[in-house]
Amino acid sequence: MMSEEHQLAPIQRQQALRSALIVGLAAIIGSFIPLMPYFFLPVGISMVLSILVAALALFLTGAYKARVTIGHPVHSGLELAAIGIASALVGYAVGVLFKVPMTP
């Protein structure tokens, strides 16, 4: 009954492993994008540049998603960039709330 109503199919182990590897690799690459400025520049400049690079990467990802699926690329890019910046601000606020020290 579940397979008929929800059109479920048995999961193949190879497909699940491939999907897990793709998602894991994407997360690792995506995590390095905002860290890149810290490898080459002083911390003060890197903080600002990291936010700008991450926002640009999120915008481009949102615009690409809209082109591949449906939607307006600029709207989708701005939406994803805003969500990313908002989540970064929440993370920063939690750090301030718990008095996590900032190291120079």
C-alpha positions in Angstrom: 0.0 0.0 0.0 2.8 2.4 0.9 4.6 1.8 -2.4 1.5 2.4 -4.4 0.3 5.6 -2.6 3.7 7.2 -2.2 5.4 5.6 -5.2 8.3 4.3 -3.0 10.9 2.0 -4.4 13.5 0.0 -2.7 16.8 1.9 -2.0 19.8 0.5 -3.7 22.9 0.5 -1.5 25.2 1.8 -4.3 22.9 4.8 -4.9 22.8 5.6 -1.2 26.6 5.5 -0.9 27.1 7.6 -3.9 24.6 10.2 -2.7 26.3 10.3 0.8 29.7 10.8 -0.8 28.4 13.7 -3.0 26.7 15.4 0.0 29.8 14.9 2.2 32.2 16.3 -0.4 29.9 19.2 -1.1 29.8 20.1 2.6 33.6 20.0 2.9 34.1 22.2 -0.2 31.4 24.6 0.9 33.0 24.9 4.4 36.3 25.9 2.9 34.9 28.8 0.9 34.6 31.2 3.8 37.8 29.9 5.3 40.0 30.7 2.2 40.7 34.4 3.1 42.2 33.3 6.5 44.9 31.2 4.7 46.3 34.2 2.9 45.4 37.4 4.7 45.4 38.9 8.3 42.4 38.1 10.5 40.9 41.6 10.4 40.7 41.8 6.6 39.8 38.1 6.4 36.7 38.5 8.5 35.1 41.0 6.2 36.3 39.2 3.0 35.1 35.9 4.3 31.5 37.3 4.7 31.6 38.8 1.3 33.0 35.6 -0.4 30.5 33.4 1.4 27.6 35.7 0.5 28.7 35.7 -3.2 29.0 31.9 -3.2 25.6 31.6 -1.7 24.1 34.0 -4.2 25.7 32.2 -7.1 24.5 28.8 -5.8 20.9 30.2 -5.4 21.0 31.7 -8.9 22.3 28.4 -10.4 19.5 26.5 -8.5 16.9 28.8 -10.1 18.3 28.2 -13.5 18.3 24.4 -13.1 14.9 24.2 -11.5 12.3 27.0 -11.6 12.4 30.6 -10.4 14.1 33.9 -11.0 17.9 33.6 -10.6 18.3 37.0 -8.8 15.5 36.4 -6.4 16.7 32.9 -5.6 20.3 34.1 -5.2 19.3 36.9 -2.9 17.1 34.5 -0.8 19.9 32.0 -0.3 22.5 34.7 0.5 20.1 36.3 3.0 19.5 32.9 4.7 23.2 32.3 4.9 24.0 35.7 6.3 21.1 35.4 8.8 22.4 32.0 10.0 25.9 33.4 10.4 24.6 36.3 12.4 22.7 33.9 14.7 25.9 31.9 15.2 27.8 35.1 16.0 25.0 36.1 18.5 25.2 32.7 20.2 29.0 33.1 20.5 28.5 36.6 22.1 25.8 35.2 24.4 28.1 32.5 25.7 31.0 34.9 25.8 33.2 32.8 23.4 36.5 34.6 23.2 37.7 35.9 19.8 41.3 35.2 19.1 43.3 37.7 17.0 
